[in-house]
Amino acid sequence: MKHLASGYLVLRCEFATSAGLPVREASLILNVPGRHLEAAGRYMAGLPNCRVSVEVFSVHNLVATFWVHDLDEIHAYERELEARAPGTVVFSRSVTLRTYKRVGHILGREGRSVGRVPVPMWRRGRPPARQTTVTGYLTTASKR
């Protein structure tokens, strides 16, 4: 909660994707050599359509999610990242065909909020059910 209060982390749900240009959510799960990890995370976060770029403590250490108009955009990011961070391996690519829930909002077929779901970590006086450790890199849209 202190990260939200300080502005270090920013939650956002700006608009229904159906209200803007047609985009798809695409994610990359990467293994980046340690010496390049922070720079790679910041590079991904600096891309204008990056929704999240986060270092994770796992076999694969960087996850980045984008809103893209064309899946070729993802391949271009991969090529650029491989040039900036030699030795980077793309472990997995995924595309989200439909999002059912975002930041505590249930989304209808048009991508608009049709209801709410309480997010447990936001309930006062109750700790999260489990702890997950991640290091996030601020995306362009969340920088102030």
Secondary structure, 3 states (H helix, E strand, C coil): CHHHHHCCCCCCCCCCHHHCCCCEEEEEEEECCHHHHHHHHHHHHHCCCEEEEEEECCCCCEEEEEEECCCHHHHHHHHHHHHHCCCCEEEEEEEECCCCEECCEEECCCCCEEEECCCHHHCCCCCCCCCCCEEEECCHHHCC
